[in-house]
Amino acid sequence: MNKQLQQLEELQMLRRKIESKESAYNPEIQMLTSPFSSPGYHTTIKKAETIHSTLNSLIYALGLLDTGEERYRERACEIILQVVSLQDTDRSRDTFGIWSWFYEEPLDQMSPPDWNWADFCGKLLVLALSRHGNKFSGEQYEAVKQAIYNACDAIIKRNVGPGYTNIAIMGAFVTLIAGELFGEKKYEMYGLNRLEKLHQFTQVRQAFQEYNSPPYTTVAILELSKLHTETKLERAKQLSGELLDMTWNSVADYYHTATGQWSGPHSRCYSTLLSENHKAFLQYATRGKLKFYEWSEFPYEEEWYKSGLHCPEDIAERMLISEERELRKCFAVNEHDQSEKWATTFMTPAYTLGSFNKEIMWNQTRTVLAYLDNGGQPTYMHLRCLHDGYDYCSAILSSVQRKEHVLYGVHFMTNGGDTHPNLDKIDGTIEAADFRLRLEIGGSIERVESKLEAKEAIIRIGGEAGITVQLYNWFAAFDDRQSGDAFWRWEINEENGVLGIDWVIYSGERRTIDFRELNKAALLFSIMLNNEEQKFSPSVQESNGQVAVTGTWNNEEMSLAIPLQATAR
């Protein structure tokens, strides 16, 4: 497909996307109506069918302008000016330069406000003036320009470091491109310096802080692509180009051809199976080498237009290769105690299995994660620790992986979070009616069979000729329940199309669990895939406040030790 034809077809997809949102536009409020959703923090709105999102409205407005159709110009300008009017312009306030998420909820009502909105909204305003400045009246242009200045000042004051990847990139984009557009050297140089810091930060490990995260990685690629396309500075083009090559190579490393999934482990993740948006992102960026949709039904996103989003052809070809390989990556080092964070992934043509050596088990991590080919459809397995049905952040996974075998343990913190790492600290105790470890099995659960024994669970995926998964408990102690007690058992639960292979820690009357007072709180297991020949018969020893499992696997020693008692972070 030649470039001119591709641009024409992309414009047609953009126009279809914009037309599909016609009924969602609210002319009275001059913003886009969106279904309400919430991660459970920042917004205090608990229940609503629809809201008017500042971010979604700006995405829509830029899309209206990008269509090139004069009939949309007035509406686009109205939306942008309405959102501009919602920015905090009081320099005496901490929230100066940012926006609330929703028209219905002013900044004062948020808990807390989201300072990232200077970056998220600022980038769209910059693109609106960079691409379409001549479509605004002089007064309108100056109003939007001032809002961008306010956002730049908020970004510079906050000064996010390179460890917060997407905001580091977006903030660099807003300040750098605004500086170039308006001839403001202080913004331009700040943005370039911020990009330099991110580049330097990633060079040692060749990885972002949010390692192997589908949502963070795709946003990083998109925002770096926009920066690379918009900037006129050669140094900025060089830095963003090198970061893009690094990131696309990481995507190719972890893409699993047979399941069409992004291999784990994932440091941040909102959907265990690739979302519609992420599949469309990969199809669009590879120009159809990875194909999930017919182009006539392709779910195009407005932000891709003129973004420069493209996966290099040689890297896209790598994603089509189906082979056995193992990846081991040290992606972070703790600056205080020099402890290392490692990710290990083992891939075969039929499945992929990945794990972190140490990580909290909140709902945005995928600490032990497998994808398996189940008759042409993907089945996933994801390890969770559930407190009354929700992922418990003060559970700590530790693991060692050798190819198809992950030896893992779970212990607990006394001062971590409950549902979020920072927003609801537990202070040592929780109230609970149910507490369990779960190997969640989702995606395609047809042709999934399971058998439970005292200490072992066996799962077969894909029928007799499919993949066998073995779960084995080596040690379990919690409160007064010791390893070997008859209490310990596996359960199988199925709900909403998802299976749970559960190791029940507690289930009964609601009670207080004080982790500071527990004599022991530690569990150790193995998960093995397609293990037909290797036997793992480890020793289990308690000493010096730890419990350790040690054995031989494929002629290599596998050993893992975790604290017997809950510990402070």
N, C-alpha and C positions, 0 to 999 in steps of 0.2 A: 504494500500500500504506500503510494507516494505521500509526501508530507502535506501537500495541499489538500488531497482527498481526505487524509486523516483528520486534519483540522476542521474540514467541512463536516465530517461525520461526528466529530466531538461537539461541534457547535449545535448540531441537531439533537444530540443526547442532552446537552445542557438545556436547550429550549424545552424538551419534553419534561425534564425534571422540574423546571420552573412552572410549566403549565400544570403539572400534577399538584402543585401547592396552592393553586389559585383559591380554592375554597377555604384554605387555612388563613388567608389574610384577613385581618380585622381592620377595616378602614376607620373605625371610630377611634381605636387606640393607636392605629398606624404601626402595628407590629404583627408578627406572625404568631398564630396560635399553635401550640405544641402540646402533645400529651404530657401530663405531669409524670416525672420520675425523679427519684431521689436516692443517693447513696446512703442516706441516713444521717448525714452531717452537713454543716453549713446552712442549709435551709431549715427553717422551723415549721414549714408547711408539712403537715402530716398526711393530708388527704385532699386531693383535688383531681378533677377529671382533666382539665386543661389549664395551661398557664401561658404567659407571653414571655418568651425567653429573649434576653438581650442578645445573647450569642447567636441563637438560631435566626433571629431577625436580621442581624448583620450579615450572616452567611447568605440568607435569602436576598437581601438588598444588593450585595455585591454580584450575586448570580443574575439578578435583574439587569444590572448595568452591563454585565459581560455578554448578555444575549445580543447586545447591539441594537435592540429594538427600541425606537423612540417612545413607543406607547408605555414602556415601563419606567422611563426616566423620572417622571414626577413622583411615582410611588416609591422608587428606590431612595430618592433624596428625602422624602418625607420620613421614611423609616429610619434612615441614618441620623437625621436631625432629631428625631424623637429619642433614639437611644443616646445620642450625644447629650441631650437635656437631662438624662438620668445619671450622668457621671457626677461623682462628688468633686466639687471645685473649691472646697474650703481647705486651704493649705494648712490650717491649724489642726486638722483632723488626721488620724492615722490612715483613714480610708481615702484620702485625697488621691484622685486620679483613677479610681477603680469604679466598677459598676456592681450592682446586685445581680444575682442570677435572673430574677424575674421582676417584671413590672409590678406584680401583685405584692412583692415583698421588698420594701426599701432596705438599704444597707443596715440601718439601725435595728432592723428586726432579724437579721441573719445572725447565726450563732455557730462559729464566728463568720464574718465576711470572708470572701475568697479573693485574696490579693492577686491570684493568677489572672483575674479578669482584666487587669491592665494589659496583660500580654495577649490573652485570647481575643479581646475586643480591639485592642490597639492594632494588631496585625491586619485586621480586616479594614479598618479605617485607612491605614496607610495604603493598602492596595486600591481602595476606592479612589483616593486622590491620585495615586501614581498612574493608574490605568485610565481614569475617567474624570480627572480634575476639571476638564473643560465642560462637563455636564452640570456643574454646580454654578450658581450665581456667585458673585464676589463675596457677598455676605455669608452665604452657605459655606463656601470654601474656607473662609477664615474661621468659622465656628468649628468645622471639622478639624482644621489644622490645630486650633487651640486645644481641642480634646486630645489630639495626638501628642502635643507637647506635654499635657498633663499626665498622660499615660507614660511617656518617656521619663518624666521626673519621678513618678511613682516607682517605675522599674529600677531606675538608678538608685533611688533611696533604699529600696529593698535589697538590691544587689545580690540576687540569688547566685549561688556558686555552681560550678560545673557538675556537682553530684545530683542535681535536679535537672535531668537532661532536657526534657521537653520545654520547660520554662526557661532554662538557660538558652536554648535555641530561639524560642519565640521572642524573648527579651532582646537578644542580639539582633533579630530581624527587625523588630519595631524601631529600636534606636538607630541601627545602622542605616536602614532604608529611609527612615524619616530624616536622618542627618543628610543623606545624599540628596533627597528630594527637596528639602528646604534650605540646603546650604548651611546647616548647623553642625559645625565641626565637633562640638562637645558631644553631641549625640552620635555622630558618625564614629568618632574615635572610641567612645565607650562601647559601642556595638561591636566594632572590630576587635577590641581588646577582650571582650567577653567571649567572642568566637575563638580567639587565640587560646584563652584559658581552657575552653572545652576541648579543643584539639589536643592541647598538651596533656590534659587530664586523661584522655582516652588512649594516648599513645603507648603507655607502659603495658596496659592490659589488653589493648585493642578491643575495648568493650565499654559500653555505657554502664552507669551505676545500676540502672534498672535492667539487669542482665536478661537477655533472651525473652523480653516481654512483647508479645504481639501488639497490644495497644500502644505501648510507649514507642516501640520500634517503628511502627507504621506512621505515627505522628511525627517522630524525629525525621524519617525519610521525607515526608511531605513538606515539613517546614524547612529542612535543609535544601530541598529541591527549589522551593520558592525563593529562598535567599540566594541560591546559586543563580537562579534565573533573573532576579531583580537587581542584584548589585552590579555596579560598574567597576568596583575595585578588584584588581587582579588578585590581590592577596586574599580577599574574602572568597573569591571564586576558587582559588587553590585550596583553601582550608575546607570549605564546604564540599568541594569535590572529593577530597581525600576522606572526609568523614562519611560521605555517601558510599564510596567504594568499600570502606570498612563495614558499614552497616549492611549493605546488600550481600556481601560475602557471608556475613553471619546468618542472614535469612536463608541463603542457599545451604549453609552447613546444616541447618536444623529442619529444613523442609523434608517431609516424608512422602514420597511419591505415591505409594500404594493407598495410603489413607487420606491423602490430600490435607494433611494436618501439619501443624507447626510443633515439632518435637519439644518436649520439656527437658529440664524443669523450667518453669516460668517464675521470674521474680515478682512480676505484677501481671495480673490477668483478670478479666471481667467475665469471660465466657470460656469454658473449657474446650468446647469445639470452636473452630474458627467461625466468627460471626459472618453474616451476609456481607457486611462492609469490608471485612478483612479479605474475604475471598474475592470480592470485586476489586479491591485494591491490588491484589496479586495478579489478577487477570489483566487489569488495565495496564499495570506497570510492565508486565512481561509481553504486552501486546498480543495476548491470547495464547502464549506458549503454555501457561497454566490456565485451563479453561473450566469454569464452573457454571457459566450461564451462556445461553444463546445471546448474541449481541443485540438482537431485537428486544430482548427482555432484560437487558443489562442494567443493574441498579447503580447508575452513575451518580457521583457526588459533585455538587457545584464547586467545591474547593479544589478539585483536580484541574479545573480549567485554567490553562496558561500557567500551570504550576511548574512545568518542566519535569514532572514525575515520570521516571523511566528507569527500568532495570537494565543495566548493560547486557547485551545479548549473550556474551560468554557466561555471565553469571546465571542468567535465566536458563541456559542449557544445562548447567549443573543441577538445577532443581528437578530435571527429568531423569536423573541417574538413580537407579535402584540397586543398592549394594549393601553389603555388611560393612559397618564402620563404627568406630568408637571415638567419642570426643571427650576430652578432659580439659577443663579451663579453670584457672585461678583468675577470678574476675574482680576480686576486691581483697584488700588487706586492711585490717583494723589498725588505725594509727596509734591506738593506745597500747594494745597488747600484741600487735603484729600477727594476730591470728588470721588465717586465710579462709576465704570463702571459695569453694570449688563447685563446679557443675560438671556432672558426668552424664553422658548420653550414649546408649548403645542402640544401634539401628540395624535391622535386617530388612530384606524386602517385605516381610510380613508384619513386622511390628517395630515400635520404637519405645524405649524405656529410659527415663531420665530421673536424676535425683540431685538435690543439694546435699553437701556434707553437713551443713547446719543452717537452720532457718526457722523463723516463727511460722505457725500454721494458721495464719489469718485467711480471710476469704479471698484475698487478692494474690495469694501465693499458690503455686502448684509445686509442692516440695518433692513428692514422688508422683510421677505422671507417666502413663503409658497410652499409646494409641495402637490399636490392633486392627488388621484387615479382617473384617467379618463378612465374607462373601461379597466383597466389593463395596461395603459400607463401613465407616469407621466406628469402632467401639473404643471408648476411653475408660481408663481406670485412674482415679485420683484419690490420694490419701487425705483424710480429714480428721480433725478432732472436734467433736460437737458438744457444746454446752447448751442443753435444751434446744437442740436442733440447729444451732448456729455456730459457725467456726470460731474456735476459742484461741485468741491471740497469745495467751500465756503458755500455750503448749509449744515445746521446742523439739523439732525433729533433728536428730543426728543420724548420719548414715555413712556407709561405705559401699561402693558399687564395684562389682567386677562383672563386666558384660551383662548377662541376663539375670544377675543376682544382686539384689539390694538388701543388705543387712542394715536394719534401721531401729532406732530407739526413740522413745518419746519421754521427756521429763518436763518439769513445769517451773515457771517463774512465780515468785511471790509478789512482784511489783510491776508486772507487765499489764497489758490491756486485756479487756474481755472481748468485745467485738471489733475493736480498733486498737492499733498499737499505742496510740497516745491520747485518745479522746475520752476513754472510760477506764482509767487505771483501777485495778482491783483491790489494792492495799491488802493483799494476802488472802482474802476470802471471796467466795461466790455463793449465791443461793442457787441450788440446782435440784431438779427432779429427774434429770437424765444427763449422763456424762459418758461418752463413748468414743472409741476410734472407729472410723468407717473407711473401708475401701469402696468408694463410690464407683459404680459401673454405669455408664450412660452412653448416649449416642444410639447406635443400633444394639438393642438388647435381645433381638431375636437370635436364636441359636446360641444362647448363653445358658449353660447348665452349671449347677454348683452342688457340692457335697461337703457336709460338715462333719468333722470328727472332733475329739476332745481338744486337741491343740492345733489341728490343721484344717484349713479350708482349701478345697480344690475346685477351681473354676475352669470350665472348658468353653472356649469361644470359637464358634464356626463349625460345630459338629465334630464328628469323630476324627476328621482329617485336619482339624483346626489347631488352635493354640491352647496349651495347658498352662494354667497359672496356679502356683502353689503358695499359700500363705501359711507360715508356721510361727507359733509363739514359743519363744525360748525362756522368757521371764516375764512375770507380771506381779507387781506388788503395789497395793494402794490402801493406805490407812492400815486397818488390821487384817486385810486380806493378803495372804502371802502366795508366792508362786507355788503352784501345785494344788491350791485349794480347789474344792469341787465347784465353788462359785463361778470360777472363770469359764466363759463359754463364748462361742460364736453364735450370731444370729443372722438370719437373712430377712431383709425388709425390702419391700418394693412400694414405691409411691411416685406418682406423676411420671411414669416412664423411666424411672431410675432405680437401680438395684443398690442395696447397701449390704456389704459383708461386714458385719459389725462385731467388734470386741467390746463387750459391755463392761464399763468401769463401775457405773452406778445407775440404777433405775429404781425409783420408788417414791416415797413421800418426799416432798420438797424439804431440803435440809441445807444447813450451812456447811460448806466445805472450807476449812481453814488450812490452807496449804502450809502455813508456818508450823502447824502442830502435827502434821502427818509424819509418822515414823518412816514410811517409805512411800514413794510415788514415782515409779519407773516401770517402763514396759519395753520389751525387746522382741523383734520379729525378723523374719525373712520373707521376701517376695521373690519368687523365681519363675521365669517364663520358659516354657518348652524345655524343661529340665528332665531329660530321659535317663541320663547316665550318671551325672555327678551326684554324689552324696555329701551332705553337709551335716556333720555330727559334732557340733562344737561343745566346748566346756563352758560352764557358766560359773563365775566366781564373784563373790562380794568381798570387797576389802577397801579400806581407807575411804569410806563414804561413797564408793562407786560400785556398780555392777558391770561386769565385762563379759562379753561373749567372744570366744576365740575358736577358730577352726580353720580347715583347709578347703580351698575351692579352686579347682583347676590347677592344683599344685602350687597355689599361692595362699599365704596366710591371710585370713580375713579376721579382723579384730575390731570391736567397738566397745567403748566404755562410756557410761553416762552416770550422772549423779543419782544416788538413791533417794535423796530428798530434794524438795523444791528449793530453788536458789534465787537470790536477788540478782537482778540484771547487773 
